[in-house]
Amino acid sequence: MDHYLVSARKYRPSTFDSVVGQRALTSTLKNAIASGRLAHSYLFTGSRGVGKTSCARIFAKTINCEHPTADGEACNECASCRAFNAGNSLNIIEMDAASNNGVDAMRELVDQVMVAPTQGRYRVFIIDEVHMLSNAAFNAFLKTLEEPPAHVIFILATTEKHKIIPTILSRCQIYDFNTISIRDMVDHLKMVAANEGIAAEDSALALIARKADGAMRDALSIFDQVAASSRNNITRAAALESLNMLDHALFLRLLDAFLKGDVAQTWLIYKEVRSRGFDSHFFIAELAAFMRDLMVAREPATASLLDADASEAAQLTEAAQKCTPGFIYRAMCLLNEADLNYRTASGKQFLVELTLAKICQSVRPSTNSGRAGGQLKPIDRPAAPAEPAKVAKIANVEPMPMPAPKAPTPAPTLRPVGRGPTLRGRAQAASDERKPEATLTTQRSNPFTREAFVKAWETFMAAHPREQILVNTMRASVPQAAEGKDHAFVMTVANDMQLDLMGRQMPALLTHLRGSLENDLITIDVELETGPGSSSTWTEREVYENMRATIPSFSKFIADFELTLG
């Protein structure tokens, strides 16, 4: 019995043209070889299974080929190519940085760099998973990587470029490998199936490619697995059963239930998914990906973003025409929210069922025809307009006469009080402007004492403990009774800021005072003090000048040490 070789090794690319899905990158490498413009170090980066190491080997073989072809490929006939194909070339050294990540391994590599090639022009060092090197190993490698001998070329490969220190990155030409599209993988799998004599449906190969998530090596491994389980007859059903995947047909059924608003049917489909052994979090992620595919399939301009085979793309396009962009967007948002909350949810099944119900309710109420009370109401329905008040008609009853409207209190005006310009309590004007033209209540005018007024004043201060400027202003400027006027008070403040602050707070303050003292005739005028300010309101400069004028020793101390006020 012949030795079996897995497809990932048997069909590993040996030429640039056989590399799948990296046409632009391989063309660049071939042009560099043809023009002789070879860098001394390269960095190949990309996800797993996209051809980084394979391209590094092909590149190493080609630059040492004695008779390269006209299109930049190795001849596979010269001594160097034959040695490489046999796996015994001394000019190509591969090192796995995951298991040789220390300083000692890097020093051994540096020693090998000094040895000239025995055959061919270059010695090529391929360092795989280079991001696994320790910082000390990177530092030991820096000088050699920057100025290697003329016969040495380094090719570094990694899946995690962000873990490589910048000083290494700056010394390399960086090539980013793309993930391989589903179409490219399906074409390659068709070629492998034909060579192996395996019958395979295109839709089954598309499922395998989708499962591989952009990695050709994974696709070939999955292909071998499905071929073995289906006895070399790969059908869509066999692929679904072998890979335990959710079919798009299930999501199309779920979409129909969404559009009908049938919550019960969505829950039954979800139960079917769980009974097949699928994780609920996986179900949420797959449904979100399906909704994303619907969104891009709606418009021809975004159809290129749909990574699916032709038949699957046609199904998605047809289904997407049934949906509005708003519905798809809301469904995507709800699924994303469920994905974020899944880890912390105590009832994970309930979370998924609630999400499915919300998606249904974003379209219409549930059409469940079970019991009469089984229908769900729409979520976030707009509030119904208020019904007009019903007027009861009573025979032979004359309407009561409305009281005469009370004349509005004139708004206070700015007028001089005491020593400076004043600001009448703004609340009086604002309160009067907001008063209705007619009222059924009479003004309160209960008498009150000075002590009761001060107590109400302090109660308002206590209700605003975090507003320090307001509290300090009210504490320092308790109003005094105005001469010749009942229930009128005058408040003197030290500066414009306090004047403006009290003007803003006056409506609330007057409301509090009138309510506490049961007197609606209370008014407060706020005046700005124009004379010398109180020491409690002095600035730092005013305090400083006063101390120098009144304390001679303080002035001498300032002069002796040549101090200034910052």
C-alpha positions in Angstrom: 0.0 0.0 0.0 1.4 3.4 -1.0 2.2 5.9 1.7 -0.7 8.3 2.0 0.1 12.0 1.8 -2.4 14.6 3.0 -3.6 17.1 0.4 -2.1 20.1 2.2 1.4 18.6 1.7 0.8 16.9 -1.6 -0.6 20.0 -3.3 1.7 22.5 -1.5 2.7 25.2 -4.1 6.1 24.7 -5.7 6.0 27.6 -8.1 4.8 31.2 -7.9 2.0 30.5 -10.3 0.6 27.7 -8.1 0.3 29.9 -5.1 -3.5 30.5 -4.5 -4.9 34.0 -4.0 -1.6 36.0 -3.8 -1.2 37.0 -7.5 -0.1 40.6 -6.8 2.5 39.6 -4.2 4.0 36.8 -6.3 4.2 39.1 -9.3 6.2 41.6 -7.2 8.6 38.9 -6.0 9.1 37.5 -9.6 9.8 41.1 -10.8 12.4 41.6 -8.1 14.1 38.4 -9.0 14.1 39.2 -12.7 15.5 42.7 -12.2 18.1 41.5 -9.6 16.9 43.9 -7.0 16.9 41.6 -4.0 16.7 43.0 -0.5 18.8 41.3 2.3 15.7 40.8 4.5 12.0 40.2 4.0 9.0 39.9 6.3 6.1 37.8 5.2 3.0 38.5 7.4 -0.6 37.2 7.3 -3.0 34.8 8.8 -2.4 31.1 9.0 -2.5 28.9 5.9 -2.2 31.7 3.3 1.2 30.7 1.8 3.8 32.6 3.7 6.3 29.7 4.2 5.5 28.3 0.8 6.3 31.6 -0.9 9.5 31.8 1.2 10.7 28.4 0.0 9.8 29.1 -3.7 11.6 32.5 -3.5 14.7 30.8 -2.0 14.7 28.1 -4.7 14.2 30.6 -7.5 17.0 33.0 -6.6 19.4 30.0 -6.5 18.2 28.5 -9.7 20.9 28.3 -12.4 18.5 28.5 -15.4 15.3 30.4 -14.4 12.5 30.5 -16.9 11.5 33.5 -18.9 8.5 34.2 -16.6 10.6 34.2 -13.5 10.1 30.6 -12.3 12.7 28.0 -11.2 13.6 25.5 -13.8 13.4 22.4 -11.5 16.2 20.8 -13.5 19.5 22.3 -12.3 21.5 20.9 -9.4 20.3 23.5 -7.0 16.6 22.9 -7.9 16.9 19.2 -7.6 18.6 19.5 -4.2 15.8 21.7 -3.0 13.1 19.4 -4.3 14.8 16.4 -2.7 14.9 18.4 0.6 18.7 18.2 1.1 19.8 21.7 -0.1 22.4 23.2 2.1 21.6 26.8 1.0 18.2 27.0 2.5 18.0 26.8 6.3 14.7 26.9 8.1 14.3 27.7 11.8 11.2 27.5 13.9 11.4 30.5 16.2 8.7 29.1 18.5 11.0 26.4 19.7 14.3 28.3 19.2 13.5 31.6 20.7 16.4 32.2 23.0 19.7 34.1 22.7 21.8 30.9 22.2 19.7 29.8 19.2 20.2 33.2 17.7 23.9 33.1 18.2 24.1 29.8 16.5 22.2 31.3 13.5 24.6 34.3 13.4 27.6 31.8 13.3 26.0 30.0 10.3 25.6 33.3 8.5 29.3 33.5 8.0 29.5 30.3 6.0 29.5 30.9 2.2 27.1 28.8 0.0 28.5 25.6 -1.4 26.2 25.7 -4.4 24.3 28.6 -5.9 24.6 32.3 -5.1 22.7 32.8 -1.8 22.2 31.2 1.6 18.6 31.8 2.6 17.5 31.7 6.2 13.8 31.2 6.7 12.7 32.0 10.3 9.1 31.0 10.9 6.9 32.4 13.7 9.5 35.1 14.2 7.3 37.0 16.7 8.0 34.2 19.2 11.6 35.3 19.7 12.5 36.9 23.0 13.5 40.5 23.2 17.1 39.4 24.0 17.1 37.2 20.9 15.8 40.1 18.8 18.5 42.4 20.1 21.2 39.8 19.3 19.8 39.5 15.8 19.6 43.2 15.0 23.2 43.9 13.8 23.3 40.8 11.6 19.9 41.5 10.1 20.9 45.1 9.3 24.3 44.3 7.6 24.4 40.6 6.7 27.1 39.2 4.3 26.3 39.7 0.6 25.5 36.0 0.2 22.8 35.9 2.9 19.1 36.7 2.6 16.7 36.5 5.6 13.0 35.7 5.2 11.0 36.2 8.4 7.4 34.8 8.6 4.8 35.7 11.2 1.1 35.7 11.9 1.4 38.5 14.4 3.4 41.4 13.1 2.4 43.7 15.9 4.5 41.6 18.3 7.7 42.3 16.4 9.8 45.1 17.7 10.0 48.2 15.4 13.8 48.0 15.0 13.3 44.6 13.2 10.4 45.9 11.1 12.4 48.9 9.9 15.1 46.6 8.5 12.8 44.4 6.4 10.7 44.7 3.2 7.2 43.8 4.5 4.8 41.7 2.4 1.2 41.4 3.7 -0.5 38.2 2.5 -4.3 38.4 1.9 -6.8 35.9 3.3 -7.9 33.7 0.4 -11.3 34.3 -1.1 -14.0 31.6 -1.2 -14.0 31.6 -5.0 -10.2 31.0 -5.2 -10.4 28.2 -2.7 -13.3 26.5 -4.5 -11.4 26.6 -7.8 -8.4 25.1 -6.2 -10.4 22.4 -4.4 -12.1 21.5 -7.8 -8.6 20.9 -9.2 -7.6 18.7 -6.3 -10.9 16.7 -6.5 -10.4 16.2 -10.2 -6.8 15.0 -9.7 -7.8 12.6 -6.9 -10.9 11.3 -8.7 -13.3 12.6 -6.0 -16.9 13.7 -7.0 -17.7 17.0 -5.3 -20.6 19.4 -5.6 -19.7 23.1 -5.9 -22.0 24.0 -3.0 -20.2 21.4 -0.8 -16.8 22.9 -1.8 -18.2 26.3 -0.9 -19.1 25.1 2.5 -15.6 23.7 3.0 -14.1 27.1 1.9 -16.4 29.0 4.2 -15.4 26.8 7.1 -11.7 27.3 6.3 -12.0 31.0 7.0 -9.6 32.2 4.4 -6.8 29.6 5.0 -6.0 27.3 2.0 -4.2 24.8 4.2 -7.3 24.5 6.5 -9.5 24.0 3.4 -7.4 21.1 2.1 -7.4 19.5 5.6 -11.2 19.8 5.8 -11.5 18.5 2.2 -9.6 15.3 3.2 -11.9 14.9 6.3 -15.1 15.2 4.3 -13.8 13.0 1.5 -13.1 10.3 4.0 -16.4 10.5 5.7 -18.4 10.6 2.4 -16.4 7.8 0.7 -15.1 10.2 -2.0 -18.6 11.6 -2.9 -18.7 15.0 -1.4 -22.2 16.4 -1.3 -23.6 19.4 0.4 -25.5 17.2 2.9 -22.4 15.1 3.6 -20.4 18.3 4.2 -23.0 19.8 6.5 -23.1 16.5 8.5 -19.4 16.1 8.7 -18.6 19.7 9.6 -21.6 20.2 11.9 -22.3 23.6 10.2 -25.5 25.6 10.0 -26.9 25.8 6.5 -28.1 29.0 4.9 -31.4 27.2 4.3 -32.0 27.3 8.1 -31.3 31.1 8.2 -33.6 31.6 5.2 -36.4 29.9 7.2 -35.6 32.1 10.1 -35.7 35.2 7.9 -39.2 34.3 6.7 -40.3 33.9 10.3 -38.8 37.3 11.1 -40.6 39.0 8.3 -43.9 37.4 9.3 -43.3 38.5 12.9 -43.8 34.9 14.0 -42.0 34.7 17.4 -43.0 31.2 18.1 -41.6 29.8 14.8 -38.2 31.5 15.5 -38.0 29.9 18.9 -38.8 26.5 17.4 -36.0 26.9 14.8 -33.7 27.9 17.6 -34.7 24.8 19.5 -33.8 22.7 16.4 -30.4 24.3 16.3 -29.7 23.5 20.0 -31.0 19.9 19.6 -28.3 19.5 16.9 -25.6 20.3 19.4 -24.8 23.8 18.4 -23.7 26.4 20.9 -26.0 29.3 21.3 -23.2 31.9 21.0 -22.1 30.3 17.8 -25.7 30.5 16.5 -25.8 34.3 17.4 -22.5 34.9 15.5 -23.6 32.9 12.5 -27.0 34.7 12.3 -25.2 38.1 12.6 -22.9 37.1 9.7 -26.0 36.1 7.7 -27.6 39.5 8.3 -24.4 41.2 7.3 -24.4 39.2 4.0 -28.0 40.2 3.4 -27.1 43.9 3.8 -24.3 43.7 1.3 -26.3 41.6 -1.1 -29.1 44.2 -1.4 -27.1 46.5 -3.6 -25.1 45.7 -6.7 -22.5 48.2 -5.6 -21.7 46.2 -2.5 -22.2 42.7 -4.0 -18.4 42.4 -4.3 -18.2 42.3 -0.5 -20.2 39.1 -0.5 -17.8 36.2 0.0 -19.9 33.3 -1.3 -20.2 31.1 -4.4 -22.5 32.0 -7.3 -25.6 29.9 -6.2 -25.4 31.1 -2.6 -24.9 34.7 -3.6 -28.1 34.4 -5.8 -30.1 33.1 -2.9 -28.9 35.8 -0.6 -29.7 38.5 -3.2 -33.2 37.2 -3.7 -33.8 37.1 0.1 -32.3 40.5 0.6 -34.9 42.1 -1.7 -37.6 41.1 0.8 -36.0 43.2 3.6 -35.7 46.9 4.1 -32.3 48.2 5.1 -33.8 49.5 8.4 -34.9 46.0 9.4 -31.5 44.5 8.6 -29.7 47.2 10.5 -32.0 46.8 13.6 -31.4 43.0 13.5 -27.7 43.5 13.2 -27.7 45.9 16.2 -29.8 43.5 18.3 -27.6 40.5 17.5 -24.4 42.5 18.2 -25.9 43.5 21.6 -26.7 39.9 22.3 -23.2 38.8 21.4 -21.7 41.4 23.8 -24.1 40.4 26.7 -23.8 36.6 26.1 -20.8 36.0 28.4 -22.3 37.8 31.4 -25.9 36.6 30.9 -27.1 34.1 33.6 -29.9 32.8 31.3 -28.2 32.4 27.9 -31.1 30.6 26.2 -33.5 33.3 27.4 -31.1 36.0 26.0 -31.2 34.4 22.6 -35.0 33.9 22.6 -35.5 37.5 23.7 -33.3 38.7 20.9 -35.2 36.7 18.3 -38.5 38.1 19.7 -37.1 41.7 19.5 -36.1 41.1 15.8 -39.7 39.9 15.1 -41.2 42.8 16.9 -39.1 45.3 14.9 -41.2 44.3 11.9 -44.7 43.6 13.2 -46.6 42.0 16.1 -46.4 38.3 16.4 -49.0 36.4 14.2 -49.1 33.5 16.7 -52.7 32.3 16.3 -52.7 30.2 19.5 -54.8 31.8 22.3 -56.4 35.2 22.0 -53.9 36.8 24.4 -50.9 35.2 22.6 -50.0 38.2 20.3 -47.1 40.4 21.3 -47.3 44.1 21.1 -44.9 46.0 18.9 -41.7 47.1 20.7 -41.1 50.9 21.1 -44.5 51.8 19.6 -45.0 55.6 19.6 -47.2 57.0 22.2 -50.8 57.5 21.1 -52.0 61.2 21.0 -53.9 62.2 24.0 -57.7 62.0 23.5 -59.5 65.3 23.8 -61.2 65.8 27.1 -64.8 64.6 27.0 -67.3 67.4 27.8 -70.4 66.2 29.7 -73.6 67.9 28.5 -76.0 68.6 31.4 -79.4 69.9 30.5 -80.7 73.2 31.9 -77.5 74.0 33.7 -76.0 77.4 32.9 -72.2 77.7 32.9 -70.6 79.3 36.0 -69.3 82.8 35.3 -65.5 83.0 35.1 -63.8 85.3 37.6 -62.4 88.5 36.2 -58.8 88.2 35.0 -56.3 89.7 37.4 -54.1 92.3 36.0 -50.6 91.0 35.6 -48.0 92.4 38.0 -45.7 94.8 36.1 -42.2 93.4 35.6 -39.5 95.0 37.8 -37.1 97.4 36.3 -33.5 98.3 37.0 -33.3 101.1 39.4 -30.6 102.6 41.7 -30.7 101.3 45.3 -28.3 102.5 48.0 -24.7 102.9 46.6 -24.8 101.4 43.2 -26.8 100.0 40.2 -29.3 97.3 41.2 -30.8 94.2 39.6 -34.4 93.5 40.6 -34.8 89.8 41.4 -35.1 88.2 38.0 -37.5 85.6 39.4 -40.1 88.3 39.9 -40.2 89.1 36.2 -39.9 85.5 35.1 -42.5 84.4 37.6 -44.9 87.2 36.6 -44.4 86.4 32.9 -45.3 82.8 33.4 -48.5 83.6 35.5 -51.8 82.8 33.7 -54.0 85.7 32.9 -56.7 84.3 35.1 -56.4 82.5 38.4 -58.8 81.1 41.0 -56.4 81.5 44.0 -55.8 84.7 46.0 -52.4 86.0 46.8 -51.0 85.0 50.2 -49.9 87.8 52.5 -49.2 86.2 55.8 -47.0 88.2 58.2 -43.6 86.8 59.1 -40.7 87.6 61.4 -37.1 88.4 60.6 -36.1 85.2 62.2 -38.5 83.2 60.0 -37.1 84.9 56.9 -33.5 84.1 57.8 -34.4 80.5 58.6 -36.0 80.1 55.2 -33.0 81.8 53.6 -30.6 79.3 55.3 -32.9 76.4 54.3 -32.4 77.3 50.6 -28.6 77.4 51.2 -28.7 74.0 52.9 -30.5 72.6 49.8 -27.6 73.5 47.5 -24.5 72.2 49.4 -22.4 71.6 46.2 -22.9 75.2 44.8 -20.2 76.8 47.0 -20.2 80.2 45.2 -24.0 80.5 45.7 -23.8 79.4 49.4 -20.9 81.8 50.2 -22.7 84.7 48.4 -25.9 84.1 50.3 -24.1 83.7 53.6 -22.2 87.0 53.2 -25.2 89.0 51.7 -28.3 88.2 53.7 -31.0 90.7 52.5 -32.1 93.6 54.7 -35.6 95.0 54.7 -36.2 97.9 52.3 -37.2 101.2 53.9 -40.8 102.2 53.5 -41.9 99.0 51.8 -43.5 95.9 53.3 -42.2 92.5 52.3 -39.5 94.1 50.1 -35.8 93.3 50.7 -32.4 94.6 49.4 -29.4 92.3 48.9 -25.9 93.8 48.3 -23.3 91.7 46.5 -19.6 92.5 46.0 -19.1 91.9 42.3 -20.7 91.3 38.9 -20.3 87.5 39.0 -22.3 87.4 42.2 -24.9 89.8 40.7 -25.3 87.5 37.7 -25.4 84.4 39.8 -28.2 85.7 42.1 -30.1 86.8 39.0 -30.1 83.3 37.7 -31.0 81.7 41.1 -33.6 84.3 42.0 -36.7 82.6 40.5 -36.1 79.4 42.5 -35.1 81.4 45.6 -38.3 83.5 45.6 -40.5 80.5 45.0 -38.9 78.9 48.1 -39.2 82.0 50.3 -42.8 82.7 49.3 -43.8 79.0 49.8 -42.0 78.7 53.2 -43.4 82.0 54.5 -46.8 81.8 52.8 -46.4 85.3 51.4 -46.5 86.0 47.7 -45.6 89.7 48.1 -42.0 89.0 48.9 -39.6 90.7 46.5 -35.8 91.1 46.6 -33.7 93.7 44.9 -30.0 92.9 44.3 -27.6 95.8 44.2 -23.9 95.9 43.4 -21.7 97.5 46.0 -19.6 100.3 44.5 -17.5 101.3 47.5 -14.4 99.5 48.9 -15.0 95.7 48.8 -15.3 93.7 51.9 -12.2 91.9 53.1 -14.0 88.6 52.6 -14.1 89.3 48.9 -10.6 90.6 48.4 -8.4 89.1 45.7 -5.0 87.7 46.4 -3.4 90.9 45.2 -5.6 93.1 47.5 -4.7 90.9 50.5 -1.0 91.1 49.7 -1.1 94.9 49.3 -3.0 95.3 52.6 -0.5 93.1 54.5 2.4 95.2 53.2 0.7 98.4 54.2 -0.3 97.3 57.7 2.6 95.0 58.7 6.0 96.6 58.4 7.9 93.4 59.3 6.1 91.7 56.4 7.4 94.3 53.9 10.9 94.0 55.3 10.7 90.2 54.9 9.6 90.5 51.3 12.4 93.0 50.5 15.2 90.9 52.2 14.4 87.8 50.3 13.4 89.6 47.1 10.1 87.7 47.0 7.3 88.4 44.4 3.7 87.4 44.2 3.4 84.7 41.5 
